[in-house]
Amino acid sequence: MVSQILGIIPARFSSSRFPGKPLALLGEKPMIQWVYESASRVFDHLVVATDDERIFGEVEKFGGRALMTSPEHSTGTERCAEASRLYRKQTGKSFSHVVNIQGDEPLIQSEQLSTLTDCLRNPETEIATLIQPMRNHDDLLNPNVVKVVVDRALRALYFSRAPIPFIRDRQDAALGHSHTFYTHIGLYAFHSQVLEEVVHLPASDLERAESLEQLRWLENGYSVQTRVTHLSSMGVDTPEDLEKLRSRI
């Protein structure tokens, strides 16, 4: 367990693609509970940050801790920053780092969270996240699956909804055999000061083009360290994704 890191699960009810997603049942438990229980094996301090009384009540019902945050936030990162300030004020504790644990990754494993927090052993780490070798190459053309390219030190160079890198002079059918593509798992670890800095940055051109807030950080010169995980995970963006996950488990 880690005590100097605050784990936050941002969860909002309103979603254009899947309203009420955190409360959608997977088996006998809502999705938010799956995420919370996995994260609670890693973090001594863990909280759900929401703007909805229904989510707040459900978290308290299963014995978790929740905070009400502003409904005006445009990103989960902004919600995490507010929740971090509220939690520090309530508890009087300070934290060196904050981890943003996406509430729509119900199969996230505690080992993956530990891999992410291992990045924070390097004092130069500003932001860290996880990537995974692509298993299903149909995902290359799926805009809901975010792809990432990295340098030799596994620092992120770019994130995109498009298939990157582009493989020149290859047939589409051979793409999956010519290069290891990486998909992004939506977990972020921030140095606490960096978290406060990035939420005050204006939206960037690349961010608006791809609708990916991590591009704002790269455009402003922040380093995003990645670690590779080979453990299974599956994000839920749509009701169809949830049905696939139900059949999988």
C-alpha positions as CSV (number, residue, x, y, z in Angstrom):
1,M,0.0,0.0,0.0
2,V,1.2,3.5,-0.7
3,S,0.5,6.4,1.7
4,Q,2.1,9.4,0.0
5,I,-0.1,9.1,-3.1
6,L,-3.7,10.0,-3.3
7,G,-5.8,7.9,-5.6
8,I,-8.8,9.7,-7.2
9,I,-11.5,8.1,-9.3
10,P,-13.4,10.9,-11.2
11,A,-16.9,9.9,-12.1
12,R,-19.7,11.9,-13.6
13,F,-23.2,10.8,-14.5
14,S,-23.7,12.8,-17.7
15,S,-22.1,11.4,-20.8
16,S,-23.0,11.9,-24.4
17,R,-22.2,8.3,-25.3
18,F,-23.2,6.5,-22.2
19,P,-25.2,8.5,-19.5
20,G,-25.0,6.9,-16.0
21,K,-22.0,4.8,-17.0
22,P,-20.4,4.6,-13.5
23,L,-23.6,3.0,-12.1
24,A,-24.0,0.5,-15.0
25,L,-24.1,-3.0,-13.6
26,L,-21.4,-5.5,-14.3
27,G,-22.4,-8.7,-12.7
28,E,-24.0,-7.7,-9.4
29,K,-21.9,-4.6,-8.9
30,P,-21.8,-1.2,-10.5
31,M,-18.8,-0.4,-12.6
32,I,-17.5,2.2,-10.2
33,Q,-17.3,-0.4,-7.4
34,W,-15.2,-2.7,-9.6
35,V,-12.7,0.1,-10.1
36,Y,-12.8,1.2,-6.4
37,E,-12.1,-2.3,-5.1
38,S,-9.1,-2.8,-7.3
39,A,-7.6,0.6,-6.4
40,S,-8.2,0.1,-2.7
41,R,-5.7,-2.7,-2.7
42,V,-3.0,-0.2,-3.7
43,F,-3.9,3.1,-2.1
44,D,-4.3,3.9,1.5
45,H,-6.0,7.1,0.5
46,L,-8.7,6.7,-2.2
47,V,-11.7,8.8,-3.1
48,V,-14.4,9.0,-5.8
49,A,-14.8,12.5,-7.1
50,T,-18.3,13.1,-8.6
51,D,-20.8,15.8,-9.3
52,D,-23.9,13.5,-8.9
53,E,-25.7,12.5,-5.8
54,R,-26.6,9.1,-7.2
55,I,-23.0,8.2,-7.7
56,F,-22.1,9.7,-4.3
57,G,-24.8,7.6,-2.6
58,E,-23.8,4.4,-4.4
59,V,-20.1,4.8,-3.4
60,E,-21.1,5.3,0.3
61,K,-23.5,2.4,0.1
62,F,-20.7,-0.1,-0.8
63,G,-18.4,1.5,1.8
64,G,-16.2,3.7,-0.3
65,R,-15.4,7.4,0.2
66,A,-16.7,10.1,-2.1
67,L,-16.5,13.8,-2.6
68,M,-18.9,16.2,-4.3
69,T,-17.1,18.4,-6.9
70,S,-18.2,21.1,-9.3
71,P,-20.4,20.1,-12.3
72,E,-18.5,22.7,-14.4
73,H,-15.4,20.6,-14.9
74,S,-14.6,19.8,-18.6
75,T,-12.1,17.0,-17.8
76,G,-11.5,14.3,-15.3
77,T,-8.1,16.0,-14.6
78,E,-9.8,19.2,-13.4
79,R,-12.1,17.1,-11.2
80,C,-9.1,15.4,-9.7
81,A,-7.4,18.7,-8.9
82,E,-10.4,20.0,-7.1
83,A,-10.9,16.7,-5.2
84,S,-7.2,16.7,-4.2
85,R,-7.6,20.1,-2.7
86,L,-10.8,19.1,-0.9
87,Y,-9.3,15.9,0.5
88,R,-6.2,17.7,1.8
89,K,-8.5,20.2,3.5
90,Q,-10.7,17.5,5.1
91,T,-7.9,15.3,6.3
92,G,-5.0,17.8,6.8
93,K,-2.7,15.4,4.9
94,S,-0.5,16.4,2.0
95,F,0.5,14.1,-0.9
96,S,3.5,14.1,-3.2
97,H,1.5,12.6,-6.1
98,V,-2.1,12.2,-7.3
99,V,-3.2,9.3,-9.4
100,N,-6.2,9.7,-11.7
101,I,-7.9,6.3,-12.0
102,Q,-10.5,6.2,-14.8
103,G,-13.9,5.0,-13.6
104,D,-14.6,3.3,-16.9
105,E,-11.8,0.7,-16.6
106,P,-13.6,-1.9,-14.5
107,L,-11.1,-4.6,-15.2
108,I,-8.1,-2.5,-14.1
109,Q,-5.9,-4.6,-11.9
110,S,-4.0,-3.6,-8.8
111,E,-0.8,-4.8,-10.4
112,Q,-1.3,-2.2,-13.2
113,L,-1.7,0.5,-10.6
114,S,1.5,-0.6,-8.9
115,T,3.3,-0.5,-12.2
116,L,2.1,3.1,-12.7
117,T,3.2,4.2,-9.2
118,D,6.6,2.6,-9.8
119,C,7.2,5.4,-12.3
120,L,7.1,7.9,-9.4
121,R,10.2,6.5,-7.9
122,N,12.1,8.7,-10.4
123,P,11.9,12.2,-9.0
124,E,12.0,13.7,-12.5
125,T,8.7,12.1,-13.4
126,E,6.1,14.8,-14.0
127,I,3.3,12.7,-15.4
128,A,3.1,8.9,-15.9
129,T,0.6,6.6,-17.7
130,L,0.3,3.1,-18.9
131,I,0.4,1.6,-22.5
132,Q,-0.3,-1.8,-23.8
133,P,0.7,-3.7,-27.0
134,M,-2.4,-3.8,-29.2
135,R,-3.9,-7.3,-29.3
136,N,-6.9,-6.6,-31.6
137,H,-5.7,-4.9,-34.7
138,D,-9.3,-3.9,-35.6
139,D,-8.7,-1.3,-32.9
140,L,-6.3,0.5,-35.2
141,L,-9.2,2.2,-37.0
142,N,-11.4,2.5,-33.9
143,P,-11.4,6.2,-32.8
144,N,-12.5,5.2,-29.3
145,V,-9.2,3.4,-28.8
146,V,-6.4,5.8,-28.2
147,K,-3.0,5.0,-29.8
148,V,0.4,6.2,-28.6
149,V,3.9,6.4,-29.9
150,V,6.9,6.6,-27.5
151,D,10.6,7.2,-27.6
152,R,13.3,4.8,-26.6
153,A,12.9,5.8,-23.0
154,L,9.2,5.1,-23.2
155,R,8.3,8.8,-23.0
156,A,5.2,9.6,-25.0
157,L,5.7,11.4,-28.3
158,Y,2.1,11.6,-29.4
159,F,-1.4,10.3,-28.6
160,S,-4.0,9.9,-31.4
161,R,-7.4,8.4,-32.2
162,A,-5.9,7.6,-35.6
163,P,-3.6,4.6,-36.4
164,I,-0.1,5.8,-35.5
165,P,2.6,5.4,-36.7
166,F,1.6,5.3,-40.4
167,I,3.3,2.3,-42.0
168,R,4.4,3.3,-45.5
169,D,4.3,0.9,-48.4
170,R,2.4,-1.8,-46.5
171,Q,-0.9,-3.3,-47.3
172,D,-3.6,-2.7,-44.6
173,A,-3.9,-6.5,-44.0
174,A,-0.2,-6.6,-43.0
175,L,-0.3,-3.7,-40.6
176,G,-0.5,-5.9,-37.5
177,H,2.6,-7.8,-38.4
178,S,4.9,-4.9,-39.3
179,H,5.0,-2.9,-36.1
180,T,4.1,-3.1,-32.4
181,F,1.3,-0.7,-31.9
182,Y,0.5,0.6,-28.4
183,T,-2.9,1.5,-27.0
184,H,-3.3,3.9,-24.1
185,I,-4.8,2.9,-20.8
186,G,-6.4,5.9,-19.2
187,L,-4.6,6.1,-15.9
188,Y,-2.5,9.1,-15.0
189,A,-0.1,9.8,-12.1
190,F,0.8,13.4,-11.5
191,H,3.3,15.1,-9.3
192,S,1.0,17.2,-7.2
193,Q,2.4,20.5,-8.3
194,V,2.3,19.5,-12.0
195,L,-1.4,18.6,-11.6
196,E,-2.2,22.1,-10.4
197,E,-0.2,23.6,-13.2
198,V,-1.7,21.6,-16.1
199,V,-5.4,22.3,-15.1
200,H,-4.7,26.0,-15.5
201,L,-3.4,25.7,-19.1
202,P,-5.7,26.7,-21.9
203,A,-7.0,24.1,-24.3
204,S,-4.4,23.5,-27.1
205,D,-4.9,23.1,-30.8
206,L,-3.9,19.4,-30.9
207,E,-6.1,18.7,-27.9
208,R,-9.1,20.3,-29.7
209,A,-8.3,18.4,-32.9
210,E,-8.1,15.0,-31.3
211,S,-10.3,15.6,-28.2
212,L,-7.4,14.3,-26.0
213,E,-6.4,16.4,-23.1
214,Q,-3.0,14.8,-22.7
215,L,-1.9,16.5,-25.9
216,R,-2.3,19.8,-24.1
217,W,0.5,18.7,-21.7
218,L,2.8,17.6,-24.5
219,E,2.3,20.8,-26.4
220,N,3.2,22.8,-23.3
221,G,6.5,20.8,-22.8
222,Y,5.5,18.4,-20.0
223,S,7.0,14.9,-20.1
224,V,4.7,12.0,-20.0
225,Q,6.5,8.8,-18.9
226,T,4.9,5.5,-19.9
227,R,5.2,2.0,-18.7
228,V,4.1,-1.1,-20.6
229,T,1.6,-3.5,-19.1
230,H,0.7,-6.8,-20.6
231,L,-2.2,-7.4,-18.2
232,S,-5.7,-7.4,-19.6
233,S,-7.9,-4.3,-19.4
234,M,-10.9,-2.9,-21.3
235,G,-12.3,0.5,-21.2
236,V,-16.0,1.1,-21.5
237,D,-17.0,4.1,-23.7
238,T,-20.4,2.9,-25.0
239,P,-23.3,0.6,-24.0
240,E,-21.9,-1.8,-26.7
241,D,-18.6,-1.9,-24.9
242,L,-20.3,-2.9,-21.7
243,E,-22.1,-5.7,-23.4
244,K,-18.8,-7.0,-24.8
245,L,-17.3,-6.8,-21.3
246,R,-20.3,-8.7,-19.8
247,S,-19.8,-11.5,-22.3
248,R,-16.1,-11.6,-21.6
249,I,-16.4,-12.1,-17.9
